[in-house]
């Protein structure tokens, strides 16, 4: 490589590093109530052990910038904290449309593994998939290609809790916790939206969180 070419590569890398710091990737973080969305937002802001959060998020909060740094690489993202109660689900679409969200993290936990009749995660996922699949927004306006997300992460949160009680030796993304979401994943794949299954402990493991974010941005 010539000296001139070496300088070109060097300055290109500097330019990309500056771009990654300044340009904020728009993330939407959605899911049923008490799955850990607010905890994830706090983890992205503070990095470390997040205290227990007692107060539920009502409505939608103003979006904030978060800097994600891991292995020497820096990515800046922007996300809002949105309530997970069913009454606020329509605001997920508002958030997607207003901020032109490019990456979505659907947060869920292990409540559907208990053997009971709790369908919180499944109903929230079905609603989200239907909103994304619909070629029109709820106001009747036709979606453009740029209105669809680049990728969706299905994040199984609270692994530090449920991971201790379940004997599973395969790859984490093959865990039965993802089974109820397979149909929605397939539907999204069929319209060209990749889905990334991920296991995470948002409260206590910042590296898992940061690596999940950078994987979505870099791979999709």
Secondary structure, DSSP 8 states (H G I E B T S, - for coil): --HHHHHHHHHHHHHHHHHHHHSEEEEEEEESTTSSHHHHHHHHHH-S------S---SB---EEEEEEETTEEEEEEE--B--SGGGTHHHHHHHHHHT--EEEEEE-SGGGSSSS--HHHHHHHHHHHHHH-SB-TTS-B--GGGS-SEEEEEE--HHHHTTT----S-GGGSGGGGGGHHHHHHHHHTT-EEEEEE--TTT-HHHHHHHHHHHHHH-
